[in-house]
Amino acid sequence: MNILIVDDNASMRSLLATLLASQGHQVVGQLEDGNRVIEAIRRTRPAVVCLDYLLPGRDGLDILAEINTGFPEIDVVFMTASEDEAIEQRAADYGAAGFLRKPFGQKQVLDELQQIAAARQAAQAGSDPDSAPAAAAAATAAPGAPTPAPRRENGGRPTAVIVDDNGSIRLLLKGVVTELGLNVVAQAANGEEAIRAALQHQPQVLFLDVNMPVLSGVEALPKIRAASPETAVVMVTGDTSRKLVEQVAALGARGYVVKPIRPAYVENFLKRLFTP
């Protein structure tokens, strides 16, 4: 893969560049500040950006948001030495495809890239209209929740709606669930749009982001359940705190998918969801 490295530490840039090159990746650029990242992306068109959080010039989260808005096809591995646990959740909500907390080892870097490659492959396969969908298979199902029989549209595949305010996450999740055998009938970017989509399509599954503008996923969840009672609502979140898990379970969520999206994680959840 073509990879752009953005880190203000010269030793870190050198170490990453050497490691990535040794694994057959092409390092298309190295930057020490955040001011020229978007310009470099336009020029080099990387598949992956390794992006530090605290940079001279621009904040890494701000850059991440711009990348995911303007270049949703690019995956970002977000890196930080910060001990703030909320950074990982924020990066996930902003669309990071991977996360590395410094100091990290070579295996952690390679594992993140392997996960990204698997997600890209699944997303590309799912977006190919000629590809044969795999058997339906996503997150941790709510313990003891009843399992519905898959409801199918016009005798076809089980239907799904994807709701997330981040375009790159919608793109990735659509590719993954399509490859796993679901028919994505609608996408939405906020809670109000999610309610309308649920009412209109009555999908078998609705993937619902937690943090969104207009109406959050938590606020929209009971209204979605009222609009489409048989729909299995699956929360999509970087926050797996006990408080949130218990809150959404009490509101009727069937489980959750953790950001960054991992195809194997989604597959295991859907298998549990659809197995009688």
Protein Blocks (a to p, Z undefined) as FASTA:
>chain_A
ZZddddfbfklmmmmmmmmmmnopacfbdcfbfklmmmmmmmnopabdcddfbdghiafk
lmmmmmmmmmmmbccddddfbfbfklmmmmmmnopabdcdddddfklmmmmmmmmmmmmm
mmmmmmpmkbccddddehjddehiacdddddeehiacddddddfbfklmmmmmmmmmmno
pacfbdcfbfklmmmmmmmnopabdcddfbdghiafklmmmmmmmmmmmbccddddfbfc
fklmmmmmmnopabdcdddddfklmmmmmmmmmmZZ
